[in-house]
Amino acid sequence: MKTKEKKKAKDIYTAVLTVLGKTYRASGDTVPEAITKLTPSNPKGRCILSVEHGNKKRERILPHLMSFKLFSSSRMMREIALKQVSSLFDV
């Protein structure tokens, strides 16, 4: 009989997004998964995106256009922006 193992804190990526003073948090198994789970209500303006993995932390400031594309309703724009942003975080 197999038992399910809980994910360790070291295996989980945590993404924190700050937009216009509001903070959004999400976590996932990979960097793109953690970023896609973020759901800001109004992603207009510059965003500060930080990704944590274990004791490593990276922060990036995203320009207005990149944050708009990353949380856009268009699937293609969102996937392209996600690929570009996730390459910035080499945690």
C-alpha positions as CSV (number, residue, x, y, z in Angstrom):
1,M,0.0,0.0,0.0
2,K,1.4,3.3,-1.1
3,T,1.1,6.4,1.1
4,K,1.0,9.9,-0.3
5,E,3.9,12.1,0.6
6,K,3.4,15.7,1.3
7,K,5.3,18.2,-0.7
8,K,8.2,19.6,1.2
9,A,8.6,23.4,1.4
10,K,11.8,23.0,-0.6
11,D,10.0,21.5,-3.5
12,I,7.4,24.2,-3.8
13,Y,7.8,27.5,-5.7
14,T,6.0,30.5,-4.2
15,A,5.2,33.5,-6.4
16,V,4.4,36.9,-4.9
17,L,3.0,39.7,-7.1
18,T,2.7,43.3,-5.9
19,V,0.5,45.6,-8.0
20,L,-0.5,49.1,-6.9
21,G,0.0,48.2,-3.2
22,K,-1.9,44.9,-3.3
23,T,-0.2,41.6,-2.8
24,Y,-1.1,38.3,-4.4
25,R,0.4,34.9,-3.5
26,A,0.4,31.5,-5.2
27,S,2.4,28.4,-5.1
28,G,3.1,25.5,-7.5
29,D,5.5,22.7,-8.4
30,T,7.2,24.8,-11.1
31,V,7.8,28.5,-11.8
32,P,5.3,28.8,-14.6
33,E,2.7,26.9,-12.6
34,A,3.1,29.3,-9.6
35,I,2.9,32.4,-11.9
36,T,-0.2,31.2,-13.7
37,K,-2.0,30.6,-10.4
38,L,-1.7,34.3,-9.6
39,T,-5.0,36.2,-10.3
40,P,-4.7,39.9,-9.9
41,S,-7.9,41.8,-10.3
42,N,-6.3,44.8,-12.0
43,P,-2.8,44.2,-13.5
44,K,-2.4,47.7,-14.8
45,G,0.9,49.4,-14.1
46,R,4.2,48.0,-13.0
47,C,4.3,44.8,-11.1
48,I,6.9,43.4,-8.7
49,L,7.1,39.7,-9.1
50,S,9.2,37.6,-6.8
51,V,9.7,33.8,-6.8
52,E,10.9,31.8,-3.8
53,H,12.3,28.3,-3.8
54,G,13.7,27.0,-0.5
55,N,16.0,29.8,0.7
56,K,16.5,31.3,-2.7
57,K,14.5,34.4,-3.7
58,R,14.5,36.4,-7.0
59,E,12.6,39.6,-7.6
60,R,11.9,41.3,-10.9
61,I,10.1,44.5,-11.9
62,L,7.8,43.8,-14.8
63,P,6.9,46.7,-17.1
64,H,3.3,47.6,-17.8
65,L,3.2,45.9,-21.2
66,M,4.6,42.6,-19.9
67,S,2.3,42.5,-16.9
68,F,-0.7,43.2,-19.2
69,K,0.3,40.4,-21.5
70,L,1.0,38.0,-18.6
71,F,-2.5,38.3,-17.2
72,S,-4.3,38.9,-20.5
73,S,-7.4,37.0,-21.6
74,S,-5.7,36.0,-24.8
75,R,-4.2,32.6,-24.4
76,M,-1.4,33.1,-27.0
77,M,-0.3,36.4,-25.5
78,R,-0.3,34.8,-22.0
79,E,1.8,31.8,-23.0
80,I,4.4,33.9,-24.8
81,A,4.7,36.3,-21.8
82,L,4.8,33.4,-19.4
83,K,7.7,31.9,-21.3
84,Q,9.6,35.2,-21.2
85,V,8.9,35.9,-17.6
86,S,9.7,32.3,-16.4
87,S,13.1,32.5,-18.1
88,L,14.0,35.5,-15.9
89,F,13.6,33.3,-12.8
90,D,16.4,30.8,-12.7
91,V,15.8,29.8,-9.1
